[in-house]
Amino acid sequence: GDELPPMPVLDLFRSLGRKAVPQLVTLLHDETGLSAQIVAVDALGHIGDLGALEALMQVYDHPSMVLRLSVMEALSRLGDPRALPAVLLCMTDAAWEVRAQAAAAAGRIRSADVLPLLRQLLTDDHWWVRYHAAQALAGLGHPGVLCLQTMAEDGLPQAANMAWGVLREKGLARV
């Protein structure tokens, strides 16, 4: 189904290690079902083998929200700049869960190309999306911190509150 498999199943597949990467990649394209794909994506993200990046990039736009979310979590764990096109597209996903995880992935990739979309996500309706966007901006260094400071002073109330909160948390707030 379109839900995360039980934790013991995820843990089992995560424990397989790098030697299982080729089989996990095969599962991504197998007709065994969505649950198998979700387990494979989750395991590939936790194993951290960059050789799986191309396979993950082929399923980031799957119709299943849970699979898209799992792909963004995996890409976030990998933190590889080659994942940026998929991350940028998922930052505009209809599902807030995917947007939030894409913002987190953008923060791990640390590319200045994500700044405009992260700024936009600071005004998202969902708190978790705004939080991940603000955290990612803080991780971008000076340009991201400057964006947060500007939003804290001049942004819409939700964006300003989130920007101010993350700046305070990081010790970067202007007094």
Protein Blocks (a to p, Z undefined) as FASTA:
>chain_A
ZZdddfklmmmmmmnommlmmmmmmmmmpcnbjklmmmmmmmmmmnopaklmmmmmmmmm
gfblklmmmmmmmmmmnopaklmmmmmmmmmgfblklmmmmmmmmmmnopaklmmmmmmm
mmpmblklmmmmmmmmmmnommlmmmmmmmmmmmcfklmmmmmmmmmmnopacZZ
